[in-house]
């Protein structure tokens, strides 16, 4: 089931990491949704795969080039 933002598990998107979460995950935004990326650093531009989607945030992992 896709939420209002249309993101779903398995989607591949590009995002820029703008912040760091308290636990060290990188934070970017896609379609207004906060996306947490484990191990990402501020300033990185990544292609990621969405692994989990909630109503107002999502989790993703980097896609290796």
C-alpha positions, 0 to 999 in steps of 0.5 A: 500500500502506497502512502500519500507521497507515492513511495513504496518499498523497492522504489529507486530514487536519488537524494542528497543527504542534508542532515544526520539523525541522532543515531548517525543515519543520513537524512534526505527528502524525496517528495516531501518525505524524510528518508533515513539512509544508514551510513550516509554522510551529509553532502552525499548525493546517492541513488537509494532503494527504499526498504521500508515506508511509513506515513511520514518517513522511509528507510533506504539503502544505497545502491552500489554503482 
